[in-house]
Amino acid sequence: MTKCKTKKQNVYCLLFLLPSLLGVMIFIFIPFLDSVRKSFFTAVSEKFIGAKNYEVIMKNDAFALAVKNTALFTAVCIPALIIISFFLSYLITKIKCIRLIKSVLLFPLAIPTAAMVLIWQILFSDNGYINNILVSTGHGSVSFLSSKTAFWVLVGSYIWKNLGYTVILWVTGIMKISGSVIEAAKVDGAGEADILFRIIIPNLKPTLYTITIISFLNSFKVFREAFLVAGAYPHDSIYLLQHLFNNWFINMDLDKMAAAAVLVFSVIFAAIVLLQRMWNKEE
Amino acid sequence: MKKIRSASIYFLFAVIGAVILFPVLIAVILPIQDSDELERTFAPLAETGSRYVSIDYIPQYPTLKNFSKLLLYTPEFYKVFWNSILIVGSILLFQLLVAVPSAWAFAKFRFKGKELLFNLYVIFMLMPFQIMMLSQYIVLDGMHLMNTRLSIILPAIFSTFPVFLIYRGFADIPDDVADSARIDGANELQVLLHIGIPLGKSGILSCLVLSFLDLWNMVEQPLAFIKDKKLFPLSLYLPMLDIKNADIMLTAAIVTLIPAVFVFIIGQDFLEQGIIATALKE
């Protein structure tokens, strides 16, 4: 590591950093601080009103619905993704053809949502293909997009898209665990379950930390599917924070947006810090 | 026993693979059907009757007519495709120009407040777009950039995600290598150009592949900042078409898919490395 001890190196270091730092200041840090400030003012007349904006959104029904749905969606889809992908990754490490399987699992990541919108409609509409199969096999048809099932369709499409990403992270984590430790345990008479629960899983905590945070970040991108397939006002069960921000933006409810952005930022920030603490404690 | 086990694992993955690829299969089959056949497929979607969509897996009259209709008679498609290329291309180019040197500074220099600054970069890399939407709007509106392509290009250039990914690649380069170049009289820029970039190449390429796939799919930013449909990228223009133009939509979807699949195929190793490099803890 080079200390910026000589003047020349100081200059280079600053030059390297400057373009990014300037851009990040102008487009991220300063405007975000400005929206923190705005959250305590009225949008139009710029009058200081304390926590009034926060009170307003706390009493807002749409905000309550969006928070509830987003929390529920996160609470369902992240554990589901983590468990399914771990199970599959564990199986993958037992067989050959890893590369082919990884390619197939990763493929949906490359597919633009726009290219699939019509396909989702063909599959999931009330008169769609899946209902065709359901009805012709003697089941009742299901209203996938305009009932509570919409929530599960969204969970499914999230897992479809993110399974590969998560499997890659798990498989890398599992492969990193040294084979000699596992061999030694086998010699000592450890069964497969012992190895899985006492060696593999405890060694994967850093991977779990990464997967949790990245999956959370990616969970916000289901808005693409939800919005493009079901529009700005989808069924109540999939009305997410992302829809709310988008609709407030269209209506130029900027003071509400400021308060909500600060609130959601704080929650995510707290969650990251908490996860980090938990991880450090385990060490 | 072991054979039965691995056979059942293969079977499981075959089933999962089929489920994953099924929607893509439909997306590929439909555009080569002729318009009558497509119309029959789509008619039930537009009505409320008791007819259901059925899909002919083997097109009765396979044809490329839809492609020629799209490519020869739909000039606005080119415009939108060009928008996408222009937007994604310029973001990627400038992202690299900005992120590579700063990632190098974070990886190989010591300066006051580095850790705090880097943590801020990571925190904002993890924030969803919706949180930054208002902040970005205020800046863009102040610069009179709303409803221009620049409104989605400029903020994306300064995304902190590429800095983090490329930093990961640079951090793996041993300090001795750079030091020996310095002893030979290279200045810091030469060290970056001749040591950093060649050795950190795979980090940079990983970042390019991951960024490309995400940008080619951008929806939220143009939806918020661009009103004029002529300026939309494909990823937003395509789903906004009327379902009456199903043949155009399906064909355009395939054409949209091609660059992404191409990058996926040639860049899969880098994509995997990029995913692995997002590891926040090691």
Interface residues (C-beta under 8 A of the other chain):
Chain A: M1 T2 K3 C4 K8 Q9 N10 Y12 C13 L15 F16 L17 P19 S20 L21 G23 V24 I26 F27 I28 F29 P31 F32 D34 S35 K38 L88 L91 I92 K94 I95 C97 I101 K102 S103 V104 L105 L106 F107 P108 L109 A110 I111 P112 T113 A114 A115 M116 V117 L118 I119 W120 Q121 I122 L123 S125 D126 N127 G128 Y129 N131 N132 V135 W160 L163 Y165 I168 L169 T172 P206 T207 Y209 T210 I213 I214 L217 F220 K221 F223 R224 F227 L228 L241 Q242 F245 N246 F249 L254 M257 A258 A261 V264 F265 I268 F269 I272 W279
Chain B: R5 S6 I9 Y10 L12 F13 I16 G17 I20 L21 P23 V24 I26 A27 T41 F42 P44 L45 E47 T48 G49 R51 Y52 V53 S54 I55 L97 V98 A99 P101 S102 W104 A105 F106 K108 F109 R110 F111 L117 L120 Y121 I123 F124 L126 M127 P128 F129 Q130 I131 M132 M133 L134 S135 Q136 Y137 I138 V139 L154 P155 I157 F158 T160 V163 D175 A178 D179 R182 N187 E188 L189 L192 L213 W216 N217 V219 E220 L223 A224 L234 S235 L236 Y237 L238 P239 I243 A246 M249 L250 A253 I254 T256 L257 A260 V261 V263 F264 Q268 L271 E272 I275 I276 T278 A279 L280 K281 E282
